[in-house]
Amino acid sequence: MADRDSAALIDALRIEPEGSGGHGRSRRIFWALGLIVLGAAASFVLFGRTTAHPAQEAKPPAALPAASVSPPVLDGSFQAAGYVVARRKATVAAEVSGRLVDVNVEEGDRVVAGQVLARLNDKDAHQRRSISQSDLAAEEKALEEDQADNKAARQNLERVERLHREKLVTDDAFETARLNVERLQAKEEYESLKVAGARNTLALTESYLGQHTIRAPFAGVVVQRTAQRGEYISPSSAAGAFTRTGLCTIVDPTSIEGEVDVNEVYIHRIRIGQPVSATLNAYPNWQISGRVLAIVPTADRDTATVKVRIRFDQLDDRMLPDMGLRVTFPAGQ
């Protein structure tokens, strides 16, 4: 199409020889000029707006970080969203690997610190402790014999020394008695070290036996149980893909608090101890009073928010970990 237009334009501008008719030539010149004007106008429409003023090129607005906060209302207060959290929460696991032979807890059970939650198969641990107890008893018996021999050798040395002063025994006899005391003293000290070692070994085997009993680290509520009787559990997953690494999860209900993400543009309006009002997504008509407990001293660059911890004035069983929460920060506080 462009080639035909160019050919028509060139043909229109061609100068006709004299006598070829002036009227036709004038008409072609007129059409050629019209084509030039139309081409210039089309070029301006298509390209003029983007090239004439590059500095004023319209750009789409940059996407603002998504912040979990509502805009301030007419009274100047603002809201922030977050969750109910438990500051004291632990997944209870065994210190040693073994098969569960007894599990004493279920979800929802309340436990006290030190309560037995489960037991592992401990037959091997009991045998180790029995061996250690026998070894300790044997070493203590040997120490008693060495102590008796050492006592007798000292009494003999005192007698020989008295006779030696009276010139009734030779120097060799006295030296032999003295060396015998030193030898038995060293033997007694060596046996004392063996007894101490046996006692340490027994303590280790008793500790190993105790690790087969899983106890609650603190008082709380069992919110999840992940292992059943008969399953093999281990402190780590290195024992195999079918090995459990935890028995249950315990939450301390007295450590319940709120965590909300506040847009950084409002953080200057928050202070420690500031009173707030909170509502749970599950109970939107329940107003919960609280105060600002802490402002975490770091911001999230992706969301442009700062985490703020909220302490509730009164705890309630309806406050469950990971529940959705909205906190209202009043104006002028």
PEPE-V242809 format. One record per backbone hydrogen bond with DSSP energy under -0.5 kcal/mol. CO is the residue of the C=O (numbers start at 1). NH is the residue of the N-H. Records with the same first field share a line. If there is no record, write none. Layout:
BEGIN
CO = NH ; NH
END
This chain:
BEGIN
1 = 5
2 = 6
3 = 7
4 = 8
5 = 9
6 = 10
7 = 11
8 = 12
9 = 13
10 = 14
14 = 16
17 = 20
21 = 25
22 = 26
23 = 27
24 = 28
25 = 29
26 = 30
27 = 31
28 = 32
29 = 33
30 = 34
31 = 35
32 = 36
33 = 37
34 = 38
35 = 39
36 = 40
37 = 41
38 = 42
39 = 43
40 = 44
41 = 45
42 = 46
43 = 47 ; 48
44 = 48 ; 49
47 = 51
48 = 52
51 = 54
53 = 56
54 = 57
65 = 67
67 = 69
68 = 81
70 = 79
73 = 76
77 = 73
78 = 329
79 = 70
80 = 327
81 = 261
82 = 325
83 = 259
84 = 322
85 = 87 ; 257
87 = 89
88 = 252
90 = 92 ; 250
92 = 247 ; 248
98 = 233
99 = 121
100 = 230
102 = 119
106 = 109
109 = 222
111 = 220
112 = 115
115 = 216
117 = 104
118 = 214
119 = 101 ; 102
122 = 126
123 = 127
124 = 128
125 = 129
126 = 130
127 = 131
128 = 132
129 = 133
130 = 134
131 = 135
132 = 136
133 = 137
134 = 138
135 = 139
136 = 140
137 = 141
138 = 142
139 = 143
140 = 144
141 = 145
142 = 146
143 = 147
144 = 148
145 = 149
146 = 150
147 = 151
148 = 152
149 = 153
150 = 154
151 = 155
152 = 156
153 = 157
154 = 158
155 = 159
156 = 160
157 = 161
158 = 162
159 = 163
160 = 164
161 = 165
162 = 166
163 = 168 ; 169
164 = 167
170 = 174
171 = 175
172 = 176
173 = 177
174 = 178
175 = 179
176 = 180
177 = 181
178 = 182
179 = 183
180 = 184
181 = 185
182 = 186
183 = 187
184 = 188
185 = 189
186 = 190
187 = 191
188 = 192
189 = 193
190 = 194
191 = 195
192 = 196
193 = 197
194 = 198
195 = 199
196 = 200
197 = 201
198 = 202
199 = 203
200 = 204
201 = 205
202 = 206
203 = 207
204 = 208
205 = 209
206 = 210
207 = 211
209 = 212
210 = 213
211 = 95 ; 96
212 = 120 ; 214
213 = 215
214 = 117 ; 118
216 = 114
220 = 111
221 = 223 ; 251
222 = 108
224 = 249
228 = 231
231 = 100 ; 233
232 = 244
233 = 98
236 = 239
237 = 240
240 = 243
244 = 234
247 = 226 ; 227
248 = 92
249 = 223 ; 224
250 = 90
251 = 221 ; 253
252 = 255
253 = 256
255 = 87
257 = 85
258 = 310
259 = 83
260 = 262 ; 308
261 = 81
262 = 306
263 = 266 ; 267
264 = 267
266 = 269
267 = 270
271 = 274
274 = 292
276 = 290
277 = 328
278 = 288
279 = 326
280 = 283
283 = 280 ; 286
285 = 287
286 = 288
287 = 289
288 = 278
289 = 313 ; 314
290 = 276
291 = 311
292 = 273
294 = 296 ; 309
296 = 298
298 = 307
299 = 301
300 = 304 ; 305
304 = 264
305 = 300
306 = 262
307 = 296
308 = 260
309 = 293 ; 294
310 = 258 ; 312
311 = 291
316 = 319
318 = 320
320 = 323
323 = 84
324 = 281
325 = 82
326 = 279
327 = 80 ; 329
328 = 277 ; 330
329 = 78
330 = 333
END
